[in-house]
């Protein structure tokens, strides 16, 4: 098969057709077969990811073609997410190491962090302590460290394997002095400290949606996806414990994806504030310390 290909253009055409024919799901970075094919080919050939055109008609060595074909086959046949094939994922301008021990980083919170959650967070430059629950690869704490340069961040996960990946990313960004990784079931293993900001992108996929996930998602740790019957199992615990962990002007911000209906039912006693992201006004909600500490 490899003898029929000689250029990047050949491989790009083949991969795009193959991915389309196999009906792959694109929810881990790319949004279509062409972009996914281009990314995988450029990464495998160790070419700049933002420079495709100059290399389209470059003739490739036989071993280069073989290497690219192996990646294409794993993506198409085994439905392995591209990020696990390349061991990298991007959120904005941030690159993170990933493997099958963590879910592939993707979060609408990443859109809100550079804006410092304005106008809701008072005096963002004075934020001293931040808590990230269900941190996974530590992608959000790393972004938070940049957005809040005066803050120290506790990043929590129940999975030792996820924390191993998180450690690698924290070390890569040289933030070990500002980000503390904590093995804990949510708040249980944390010091008795109050936080100016608590964020979380927890497992929130409801049981019916879990049963219908595309094969790509089955390569991810199910512990990091499944949120119980209505998706709110961990979210309830996060909200319940946040009041005693927040400073008087603190905020709790939680991403819940497509689960707004379930979130509003679970927290009917609160007036949730929904934050705008590229997905609309349905994916991220906020509660203030004042709301939580009244309960």
C-alpha positions in Angstrom: 0.0 0.0 0.0 2.8 2.4 0.9 4.2 2.2 -2.6 1.2 4.0 -4.0 2.1 7.2 -2.0 5.0 9.5 -2.4 4.1 13.0 -1.1 2.4 14.7 1.8 -0.5 15.6 -0.5 -1.0 11.9 -1.3 -1.1 11.0 2.4 -3.4 13.9 3.2 -5.9 12.9 0.5 -5.9 9.3 1.7 -6.2 10.0 5.4 -9.0 12.5 4.8 -10.9 10.0 2.7 -10.2 7.2 5.2 -11.3 9.1 8.2 -14.5 10.2 6.4 -15.3 6.7 5.2 -14.8 5.3 8.7 -17.2 7.9 10.2 -14.7 9.0 12.9 -15.8 11.3 15.7 -13.9 14.6 16.0 -14.2 15.9 19.5 -10.7 16.0 20.8 -9.2 19.1 19.1 -10.0 18.9 15.4 -13.5 19.3 14.1 -13.2 17.6 10.7 -11.4 14.8 8.8 -9.1 17.2 6.8 -7.8 19.1 9.9 -7.3 15.9 11.8 -5.4 14.3 8.9 -3.2 17.4 8.4 -2.3 17.5 12.1 -1.4 13.9 12.4 0.7 13.9 9.3 2.6 17.1 10.2 3.2 15.9 13.8 4.4 12.5 12.7 6.8 14.0 10.1 8.0 16.5 12.8 7.0 19.5 10.6 5.6 22.8 11.9 1.9 22.3 12.7 0.9 25.6 11.2 2.8 25.2 7.9 1.2 22.7 5.5 1.3 24.2 2.1 5.1 24.3 1.5 5.4 20.6 2.3 2.4 19.3 0.3 4.4 18.1 -2.7 7.5 17.1 -0.7 8.5 13.5 -1.6 8.8 11.3 1.4 11.1 8.5 2.3 9.7 5.0 2.5 10.1 4.8 6.3 8.4 8.2 6.7 5.4 7.0 4.7 5.3 3.8 6.8 5.3 5.8 10.0 2.5 8.0 8.9 0.4 5.1 7.6 0.7 3.4 11.0 -0.7 6.5 12.7 -3.5 6.8 10.2 -4.4 3.1 10.7 -4.5 3.4 14.5 -6.8 6.5 14.2 -9.1 4.9 11.6 -9.2 1.3 12.7 -8.9 1.5 16.5 -10.6 4.9 16.9 -7.7 6.2 19.1 -8.1 9.9 19.7 -5.4 11.9 17.9 -4.1 13.3 21.2 -3.2 9.8 22.4 -1.3 9.1 19.2 0.8 12.3 19.4 0.9 12.6 23.2 -0.1 16.2 23.1 -3.2 18.4 23.3 -3.7 22.1 22.9 -5.9 24.5 24.7 -5.4 27.9 23.0 -1.7 28.5 22.9 -1.0 26.0 25.7 0.5 22.6 24.8 0.0 19.7 27.3 1.4 16.1 27.5 -1.4 13.6 27.5 -1.8 9.8 27.4 -4.6 7.3 28.2 -4.3 8.0 32.0 -6.2 11.3 31.6 -9.0 12.6 29.4 -8.0 14.7 26.5 -8.0 18.4 27.7 -11.0 20.3 26.4 -12.7 22.9 28.5 -14.8 26.0 28.1 -13.3 27.2 31.3 -10.1 27.7 29.2 -11.9 30.6 27.4 -12.8 32.3 30.7 -9.5 32.0 32.5 -7.6 34.6 30.5 -10.4 37.1 31.3 -10.0 36.4 35.0 -13.7 35.7 35.3 -14.5 39.4 35.0 -16.7 41.1 36.1 -17.7 38.6 38.7 -14.4 38.1 40.5 -13.5 41.2 42.5 -9.9 42.3 42.6 -8.5 39.5 40.4 -5.0 40.7 40.8 -5.3 40.0 44.6 -6.4 36.4 44.3 -4.2 34.5 46.6 -5.4 30.9 46.6 -7.2 28.9 43.8 -8.5 25.3 43.9 -9.0 23.1 40.9 -11.0 20.0 41.5 -10.7 17.0 39.2 -7.6 18.4 37.6 -6.7 15.6 35.2 -3.7 16.7 33.2 -3.4 20.0 35.2 -4.2 22.0 32.1 -6.5 24.4 34.0 -4.1 25.2 36.9 -1.4 25.9 34.5 -3.6 28.4 32.7 -4.8 29.8 36.0 -1.2 30.4 37.1 -0.6 32.7 34.2 -3.9 34.5 34.5 -3.5 35.1 38.3 0.2 35.7 38.8 -0.1 36.2 42.6 -2.0 33.0 43.2 -1.0 29.6 44.7 -3.1 26.8 43.3 -4.1 23.4 44.7 -4.9 20.9 42.0 -6.9 17.8 43.1 -7.5 14.5 41.6 -8.5 11.1 43.0 -6.5 9.2 40.3 -2.8 8.7 41.1 -2.3 8.0 37.4 -3.8 11.3 36.4 -1.6 13.1 38.9 1.5 11.5 37.3 0.5 13.1 34.1 -0.3 16.4 35.9 3.2 16.4 37.5 4.8 16.1 34.1 2.9 19.1 32.8 3.5 21.2 35.9 7.2 20.5 35.7 7.2 21.3 31.9 5.8 24.7 32.7 8.2 25.1 35.7 5.2 25.8 38.0 6.0 23.4 40.8 6.5 26.3 43.3 2.9 27.6 42.6 0.9 24.5 41.8 0.5 21.8 44.5 -0.9 18.5 43.3 -3.1 16.7 45.8 -4.3 13.2 45.8 -7.8 13.5 47.2 -11.5 12.7 46.8 -12.5 16.3 46.2 -12.1 18.3 49.5 -11.3 15.3 51.7 -7.5 15.5 51.6 -7.1 19.3 51.4 -5.6 21.6 54.1 -8.1 23.7 56.0 -7.7 26.7 53.7 -10.2 29.1 52.1 -9.9 29.9 48.4 -10.7 33.0 46.4 -11.7 30.9 43.4 -12.7 27.2 43.0 -13.0 25.8 39.5 -13.9 22.4 38.3 -14.4 20.5 35.1 -15.7 17.3 36.8 -17.1 14.1 35.4 -20.6 15.2 34.4 -21.8 12.8 31.6 -25.2 11.3 32.5 -25.8 7.6 32.3 -27.8 7.7 29.1 -25.1 9.7 27.3 -22.4 7.5 28.6 -24.1 4.5 27.0 -24.1 6.4 23.6 -20.5 7.7 23.6 -18.6 7.4 20.4 -15.8 4.8 20.4 -13.1 7.5 20.7 -14.4 8.4 24.2 -14.1 4.8 25.3 -10.3 5.2 25.2 -10.5 7.8 27.9 -10.7 7.0 31.7 -14.4 6.5 32.3 -13.8 7.7 35.9 -13.2 11.1 34.5 -16.4 11.2 32.4 -19.2 9.4 34.2 -21.3 11.6 36.4 -24.1 9.2 37.5 -27.7 8.9 36.5 -28.1 12.7 35.9 -24.5 13.6 35.6 -24.5 15.6 38.8 -23.1 13.1 41.4 -19.8 14.9 41.8 -21.2 18.3 41.0 -23.5 18.0 44.0 -20.6 17.2 46.3 -18.6 20.1 44.9 -21.4 22.6 45.5 -22.2 21.2 48.9 -18.7 21.6 50.2 -17.7 24.8 48.5 -19.3 27.3 51.0 -16.9 26.4 53.8 -14.0 26.5 51.4 -14.5 29.9 49.8 -13.4 33.3 51.1 -16.3 35.8 51.6 -16.0 37.2 48.1 -15.0 33.9 46.5 -16.5 32.2 43.4 -17.3 28.7 42.5 -17.2 28.0 38.7 -18.2 24.6 37.3 -18.3 23.3 33.8 -21.2 20.9 33.1 -21.2 20.6 29.2 -24.6 19.7 27.9 -26.1 19.1 31.3 -27.8 22.4 32.0 -31.2 20.9 32.4 -29.9 18.4 35.0 -27.9 21.1 36.8 -30.8 23.4 37.1 -32.9 20.6 38.5 -30.2 19.5 40.9 -29.7 23.1 42.2 -33.2 24.5 42.0 -32.6 26.2 45.4 -29.9 28.4 43.8 -30.0 31.1 41.2 -27.2 29.8 39.0 -25.3 32.4 36.9 -24.5 31.0 33.4 -21.3 32.3 31.8 -21.0 32.8 28.1 -18.6 30.7 26.1 -18.2 29.7 22.5 -20.8 27.0 23.1 -23.4 29.5 24.3 -24.7 30.1 27.8 -25.3 26.5 28.8 -21.9 24.9 29.7 -20.5 26.8 32.7 -22.3 28.0 35.8 -21.2 30.1 38.7 -22.2 30.5 42.4 -20.9 33.1 44.8 -19.7 32.4 48.3 -22.5 34.6 49.6 -25.1 32.3 47.9 -23.4 29.1 49.2 -22.8 30.4 52.7 -26.4 31.3 53.2 -27.4 27.6 52.9 
